[in-house]
């Protein structure tokens, strides 16, 4: 089942950067809510070297149709050269939560 909603994830080096993106997305009505998790430990390849860093994970709930606009908003303020911006479908949720999302994010 598809709900038409997605969770968009990105990571940042600092909590302040995550908060800035969260506020931009929610105030602009590009996301109904934003959650910041962290710090988390990330291990990844970057420019040929294995890296390990503490990061903050930002989770944004939005409509699938708003992904491109939200992605562009994130990119406009994200400090990373190549930020992770990944969308995962919300395939099922409680009816009251879906109704809340429907009400908080303009079509």
NORBEL-V632793 format. One record per pair of residues at least 6 apart in sequence whose C-alpha atoms are under 7 Angstrom apart, sorted by the first residue. I is the first residue (numbers start at 1). GAP is how many residues later the second one is. Records with the same first field share a line. If there is no record, write none. Layout:
I: GAP, GAP
//
This chain:
1: 90, 91
2: 89
3: 87, 88, 89
4: 59, 60
5: 57, 58, 59, 84, 85
6: 55, 56, 57, 58, 81, 82, 83, 84
7: 52, 53, 54, 55, 80, 81, 82, 83
8: 51, 52, 53, 77, 78, 79, 80
9: 48, 49, 50, 51, 76, 77, 78
10: 47, 48, 49, 73, 74, 75, 76
11: 44, 45, 46, 47, 73
12: 6, 43, 44, 45
13: 41, 42, 43
14: 41, 42
15: 41
18: 18, 38, 40
21: 53
22: 12
25: 6, 45
26: 6, 7
29: 76
30: 32, 36, 40, 75
31: 29, 30, 31, 74
32: 29, 30, 69, 72, 73
33: 27, 28
34: 24, 25, 26, 27
35: 23, 24, 25
36: 20, 21, 22, 23
37: 19, 20, 21
38: 17, 18, 19
39: 15, 16, 17
40: 14, 15, 16
41: 12, 13, 14
42: 10, 11, 12, 13
43: 8, 9, 10
44: 6, 7, 8
45: 6
62: 43
71: 14
//
